[in-house]
Amino acid sequence: MRTHWQTGFTLLELLVVLVTIGLLVGAVAPRYFLQACKFRVKVVGGMVARFLIGYITPRFATVTPEAVMFTYESLNQQKP
């Protein structure tokens, strides 16, 4: 006949596991948050670059050579 075996975990074993998990999270969390912050900075920088390229480039790309020559000639005519 079998004797009665103890089942489950003791409170001490559970506390050791929780402390170990806490130490691992405490060691990894600062690096994770630093990388997440760097990623956000890169994403925002890319968004700003795309906005500037999309907003400014068409305005300068529509300048024709005739418009540039007209501006250059009008500036030269104003000089005495």
Steps between C-alpha positions, in 0.01 A plus 500: 500500500625844410559765757349848468722718282509871530361671189552855375773752566608656824478872557879525504528338157241738356681801648833385352340471155335842530824667614693336214243620244507847655878519474494388137233755411689770690815426302332484158239777530735803477657368179158427355370849574818659362465307174131586479584869545768485229253328267240773559757769425588329171134461406423865573812610311389295201153650515641852510731423208214357295286804581775740395571308181131482414424860596803695381624303199191553280518875557856519374453236232232710328740788433558521127812637331289779346392616845860503618613701196212744546602558860866538405422747220266706718771530766753621245262763360448662840867591538585856389 
